[in-house]
Amino acid sequence: MVVTAGFLISTASAEDMKHVALPGNNVYPESIAAASDGTLYISGLASGGIYRVKPGASVAEEWIKPGAYDTRSTFGVLVDEAKGLLLVCSNDASGIGVPGPGAVPGTFIKGFDLKTGEGKLSVAFPKAGSICNDFAIGEDGSIFATNTSSPQILRLKPGSNELEVWLESADFNQPKEGAGLDGIAFGGDGNLYVNTYTNAELYRVDVKDGKPGNITKLKTSRPLKLADGLRSTGGQSFIMAEGSGSIDRLTVNGDEANVETIKEGLAGPTSVALVGNTYWVPEGQLAHLFDAKSGPPTLPFRIVGIPASQ
């Protein structure tokens, strides 16, 4: 372990790491979420469906079958314990070359009962061509979701069955080619933090009385690359995946964010979840999906468990 800026950062060797294989040869895992009991849920960008790893299990199981409840490609996942749901981004990703299961057009937030796996929530994005990427949950239970294809953050209020565009702004620097808004999480200050994938930038959205205020691009201590899944670990601390191969700890202080690398050399990490003293990371290998020159992926697809600092 290495002490950096007051934190113990794990430099776990390959022998220290745990590996859980995902069934199937076309998963390309896109996101991971953890329940309070340690159960892990993993989405499949190409395969669709949801995979589950129960506490202590060494094997992932198919929990939600591809195409179930009119789902297509599955992106962001988040456990909403208060509602007893697993929230899932379902996208018709055929426009970006990933047909996925089924034939239902459009983009949806889906919700599955954590106990039974039954589909309970289905809400469409209002704009055609949207890509639901990931979620955060507000203090009042509102669900916030990023739209990767437009500089939009959407909100689903408790009890509502319609998504509203909570914030749309050119300040998010939507790229002409590539992916925009991606990870999203609330900080201990009550403000909303988001990153962008292609441009790899980090932003704070001031929140007051549930309404968006100023948007601030944060200065990071080092450049980011392919910034992906973002999760709060309390206060102004976050964990994040970079598609270039690392997972990181971010500590926000004012308009700056200190970036500490937890682990490098991962195969296209797409998200990260902290359970106890282990970071769980899906190796998405997305380059092999979108770039034919990259050749076939390494099988089986897997999630990697990395010991956290003690």
PLY file of the C-alpha trace (Angstrom):
ply
format ascii 1.0
element vertex 310
property float x
property float y
property float z
element edge 309
property int vertex1
property int vertex2
end_header
0.00 0.00 0.00
1.05 3.56 -0.67
0.14 6.59 1.43
-1.02 9.43 -0.83
-2.46 12.75 0.33
-3.54 11.31 3.66
-5.22 8.18 2.25
-4.04 4.62 2.05
-4.34 3.57 -1.58
-4.40 -0.12 -2.43
-1.81 -1.40 -4.86
-3.17 -4.94 -4.82
-1.34 -7.54 -6.86
-3.09 -9.88 -9.23
-2.84 -12.57 -6.55
-4.73 -10.36 -4.07
-7.64 -9.74 -6.41
-10.80 -11.81 -6.63
-12.52 -12.62 -9.91
-16.16 -13.49 -10.60
-17.00 -14.70 -14.09
-20.16 -13.54 -15.88
-22.04 -16.16 -17.93
-22.19 -15.63 -21.69
-19.81 -14.50 -24.40
-21.42 -11.18 -25.29
-22.01 -9.40 -21.99
-19.76 -6.31 -22.13
-20.71 -5.27 -18.57
-21.56 -1.59 -18.35
-22.39 -0.87 -14.71
-22.42 -2.34 -11.21
-24.41 -1.56 -8.08
-24.35 -2.96 -4.56
-27.21 -3.48 -2.12
-26.72 -2.90 1.61
-26.41 -6.67 2.16
-23.52 -6.86 -0.31
-25.44 -8.31 -3.25
-24.00 -7.08 -6.54
-25.96 -6.32 -9.72
-24.27 -6.01 -13.12
-25.72 -4.83 -16.44
-24.88 -6.04 -19.95
-24.45 -3.44 -22.67
-24.49 -5.97 -25.52
-26.27 -8.92 -23.96
-28.91 -7.05 -22.02
-30.32 -8.50 -18.84
-29.00 -8.19 -15.29
-26.52 -10.47 -13.53
-26.45 -10.96 -9.77
-23.73 -12.02 -7.35
-25.01 -12.95 -3.91
-22.86 -12.22 -0.85
-20.00 -14.69 -0.65
-20.76 -16.24 -4.04
-17.95 -16.90 -6.49
-20.23 -17.20 -9.50
-22.57 -14.65 -11.10
-26.06 -15.76 -12.04
-28.45 -14.41 -14.64
-31.10 -12.63 -12.57
-33.11 -10.70 -15.19
-33.20 -12.41 -18.56
-32.22 -10.32 -21.60
-35.30 -8.66 -23.06
-37.42 -9.19 -19.94
-39.92 -6.44 -19.16
-39.24 -4.97 -22.62
-35.63 -4.15 -21.80
-32.96 -3.75 -24.45
-29.29 -3.02 -23.79
-28.77 -2.36 -20.10
-26.49 0.46 -18.96
-26.49 2.11 -15.52
-27.82 0.24 -12.49
-28.48 1.53 -8.98
-30.10 -0.02 -5.92
-32.97 2.08 -4.54
-33.40 0.48 -1.12
-36.23 2.81 -0.08
-38.37 1.67 -3.00
-37.10 -1.90 -2.95
-36.04 -1.60 -6.57
-33.05 -2.09 -8.80
-33.06 0.85 -11.21
-31.87 0.01 -14.71
-31.14 2.15 -17.77
-32.65 0.36 -20.79
-31.59 1.65 -24.20
-32.25 0.82 -27.80
-28.57 1.09 -28.64
-28.90 -0.02 -32.26
-28.05 3.54 -33.29
-24.54 3.06 -31.91
-24.18 -0.38 -33.45
-25.37 -2.53 -30.54
-28.72 -4.16 -31.36
-29.19 -5.81 -27.96
-32.13 -8.09 -27.19
-35.70 -7.39 -28.24
-37.08 -4.80 -30.61
-38.73 -2.18 -28.36
-37.63 1.31 -29.45
-36.74 4.09 -27.08
-34.99 4.73 -23.79
-36.44 3.85 -20.39
-35.82 3.79 -16.69
-36.83 0.32 -15.56
-37.28 -0.82 -11.98
-37.15 -4.44 -10.79
-38.30 -5.70 -7.39
-35.18 -6.59 -5.41
-36.86 -9.61 -3.82
-38.72 -11.14 -6.78
-37.11 -9.64 -9.90
-40.55 -8.58 -11.12
-40.71 -5.49 -13.31
-42.34 -2.67 -11.34
-41.31 0.61 -13.00
-41.09 1.64 -16.65
-40.73 5.31 -17.59
-39.72 6.54 -21.03
-37.23 9.31 -21.77
-39.09 12.13 -23.54
-36.50 12.73 -26.28
-35.93 10.29 -29.13
-32.34 9.12 -29.46
-31.58 9.50 -25.76
-29.17 7.20 -23.94
-29.86 6.70 -20.26
-26.48 6.22 -18.62
-26.63 6.25 -14.82
-28.56 7.30 -11.71
-28.47 9.18 -8.43
-31.22 9.44 -5.82
-32.12 12.76 -4.21
-33.02 13.38 -0.58
-36.73 13.36 -1.41
-36.46 10.06 -3.31
-36.38 11.64 -6.77
-34.44 9.67 -9.35
-31.91 11.65 -11.39
-30.53 10.21 -14.64
-27.91 11.35 -17.13
-28.55 11.45 -20.87
-25.31 10.64 -22.68
-26.51 11.76 -26.10
-27.65 15.22 -24.95
-26.38 17.55 -22.20
-29.36 16.67 -20.03
-30.04 15.52 -16.49
-33.54 14.19 -16.06
-35.62 13.75 -12.90
-38.41 11.39 -11.90
-40.24 12.72 -8.87
-41.69 10.29 -6.32
-45.10 9.09 -7.48
-44.68 10.46 -11.00
-44.74 8.37 -14.17
-43.17 11.05 -16.38
-39.55 12.12 -16.61
-38.80 15.84 -16.73
-35.69 17.54 -18.03
-34.31 18.89 -14.77
-31.30 20.55 -16.40
-30.05 20.99 -19.95
-26.98 23.12 -20.56
-24.28 23.76 -23.14
-21.92 24.14 -20.17
-21.57 20.35 -20.19
-19.62 20.62 -23.46
-21.48 17.88 -25.35
-19.04 16.40 -27.92
-20.02 16.31 -31.59
-18.84 12.71 -31.65
-18.68 10.39 -28.68
-20.46 10.24 -25.34
-21.38 13.09 -23.04
-22.78 12.96 -19.51
-22.11 9.69 -17.75
-21.58 9.20 -13.99
-23.72 11.05 -11.47
-23.75 11.25 -7.66
-24.76 13.58 -4.85
-22.05 14.95 -2.59
-22.30 15.48 1.14
-22.87 19.16 0.41
-26.20 18.32 -1.28
-24.93 19.29 -4.71
-24.90 17.02 -7.74
-21.65 15.86 -9.35
-21.44 14.51 -12.91
-18.69 13.50 -15.28
-18.47 13.23 -19.06
-17.06 10.23 -20.89
-15.38 11.38 -24.12
-14.19 14.77 -22.87
-13.49 13.32 -19.40
-14.54 16.35 -17.39
-16.00 16.69 -13.90
-18.76 19.14 -12.97
-20.67 20.29 -9.91
-24.29 21.39 -10.22
-25.38 23.52 -7.28
-28.73 22.36 -5.91
-31.06 24.49 -3.81
-34.61 23.52 -2.89
-34.45 20.76 -5.49
-33.62 23.17 -8.31
-30.39 23.40 -10.32
-28.14 26.42 -9.93
-24.64 27.20 -11.10
-22.65 24.65 -13.08
-18.93 24.57 -12.24
-16.28 22.63 -14.13
-13.94 21.31 -11.46
-10.18 21.38 -11.81
-8.82 17.87 -11.40
-5.33 17.19 -10.02
-4.54 15.18 -13.14
-6.29 14.78 -16.50
-9.04 12.17 -16.62
-9.52 9.73 -19.50
-12.87 8.18 -20.41
-14.49 9.10 -17.08
-17.25 6.62 -16.29
-19.30 5.35 -13.33
-19.30 7.68 -10.29
-20.40 6.77 -6.75
-20.36 8.69 -3.47
-18.48 7.19 -0.52
-19.62 9.87 1.92
-18.93 13.55 2.37
-17.05 14.98 -0.58
-15.39 11.67 -1.48
-16.29 9.63 -4.56
-15.05 6.57 -6.41
-14.94 6.51 -10.19
-13.93 4.30 -13.11
-11.85 5.47 -16.04
-12.29 3.44 -19.21
-8.58 3.84 -19.89
-7.92 1.24 -17.18
-8.12 2.60 -13.64
-10.44 3.14 -10.72
-9.94 6.26 -8.62
-10.86 8.07 -5.46
-11.95 11.68 -5.96
-11.90 14.18 -3.12
-13.60 17.47 -3.86
-12.43 20.61 -2.11
-14.09 23.76 -3.39
-13.69 23.93 -7.15
-10.90 21.37 -7.24
-10.88 17.57 -7.16
-7.92 15.49 -6.07
-7.66 12.26 -8.10
-5.98 9.28 -6.44
-5.53 6.11 -8.47
-6.65 3.04 -6.56
-5.83 0.45 -9.23
-4.51 0.57 -12.80
-4.25 -2.03 -15.54
-7.91 -3.05 -15.61
-9.57 -4.14 -18.87
-11.82 -1.19 -19.60
-13.50 -0.66 -16.20
-16.97 0.82 -16.52
-18.06 1.37 -12.92
-17.12 0.57 -9.33
-18.96 -0.38 -6.14
-17.48 -0.51 -2.65
-18.67 -3.40 -0.45
-16.97 -3.61 2.93
-13.26 -3.55 2.16
-13.53 -4.54 -1.49
-13.93 -2.48 -4.63
-15.92 -4.44 -7.23
-15.23 -3.46 -10.82
-16.76 -4.76 -14.08
-14.18 -5.03 -16.85
-16.30 -3.80 -19.75
-13.73 -4.28 -22.54
-15.86 -1.85 -24.58
-13.08 -1.17 -27.08
-13.58 -4.70 -28.40
-17.27 -3.96 -28.93
-16.92 -0.64 -30.75
-13.58 -1.02 -32.55
-13.20 -4.02 -34.85
-9.43 -3.48 -34.90
-9.31 -4.36 -31.20
-10.16 -7.98 -31.95
-12.23 -10.28 -29.74
-12.60 -9.72 -25.99
-10.97 -11.86 -23.35
-13.46 -14.40 -22.04
-15.11 -14.89 -19.70
-16.24 -11.37 -18.94
-15.76 -10.75 -15.26
-15.96 -8.45 -12.31
-12.82 -7.93 -10.27
-12.65 -7.55 -6.51
-9.83 -5.29 -5.35
-8.92 -5.06 -1.66
-9.59 -1.60 -0.29
-7.37 0.25 2.15
-7.66 -0.72 5.76
0 1
1 2
2 3
3 4
4 5
5 6
6 7
7 8
8 9
9 10
10 11
11 12
12 13
13 14
14 15
15 16
16 17
17 18
18 19
19 20
20 21
21 22
22 23
23 24
24 25
25 26
26 27
27 28
28 29
29 30
30 31
31 32
32 33
33 34
34 35
35 36
36 37
37 38
38 39
39 40
40 41
41 42
42 43
43 44
44 45
45 46
46 47
47 48
48 49
49 50
50 51
51 52
52 53
53 54
54 55
55 56
56 57
57 58
58 59
59 60
60 61
61 62
62 63
63 64
64 65
65 66
66 67
67 68
68 69
69 70
70 71
71 72
72 73
73 74
74 75
75 76
76 77
77 78
78 79
79 80
80 81
81 82
82 83
83 84
84 85
85 86
86 87
87 88
88 89
89 90
90 91
91 92
92 93
93 94
94 95
95 96
96 97
97 98
98 99
99 100
100 101
101 102
102 103
103 104
104 105
105 106
106 107
107 108
108 109
109 110
110 111
111 112
112 113
113 114
114 115
115 116
116 117
117 118
118 119
119 120
120 121
121 122
122 123
123 124
124 125
125 126
126 127
127 128
128 129
129 130
130 131
131 132
132 133
133 134
134 135
135 136
136 137
137 138
138 139
139 140
140 141
141 142
142 143
143 144
144 145
145 146
146 147
147 148
148 149
149 150
150 151
151 152
152 153
153 154
154 155
155 156
156 157
157 158
158 159
159 160
160 161
161 162
162 163
163 164
164 165
165 166
166 167
167 168
168 169
169 170
170 171
171 172
172 173
173 174
174 175
175 176
176 177
177 178
178 179
179 180
180 181
181 182
182 183
183 184
184 185
185 186
186 187
187 188
188 189
189 190
190 191
191 192
192 193
193 194
194 195
195 196
196 197
197 198
198 199
199 200
200 201
201 202
202 203
203 204
204 205
205 206
206 207
207 208
208 209
209 210
210 211
211 212
212 213
213 214
214 215
215 216
216 217
217 218
218 219
219 220
220 221
221 222
222 223
223 224
224 225
225 226
226 227
227 228
228 229
229 230
230 231
231 232
232 233
233 234
234 235
235 236
236 237
237 238
238 239
239 240
240 241
241 242
242 243
243 244
244 245
245 246
246 247
247 248
248 249
249 250
250 251
251 252
252 253
253 254
254 255
255 256
256 257
257 258
258 259
259 260
260 261
261 262
262 263
263 264
264 265
265 266
266 267
267 268
268 269
269 270
270 271
271 272
272 273
273 274
274 275
275 276
276 277
277 278
278 279
279 280
280 281
281 282
282 283
283 284
284 285
285 286
286 287
287 288
288 289
289 290
290 291
291 292
292 293
293 294
294 295
295 296
296 297
297 298
298 299
299 300
300 301
301 302
302 303
303 304
304 305
305 306
306 307
307 308
308 309
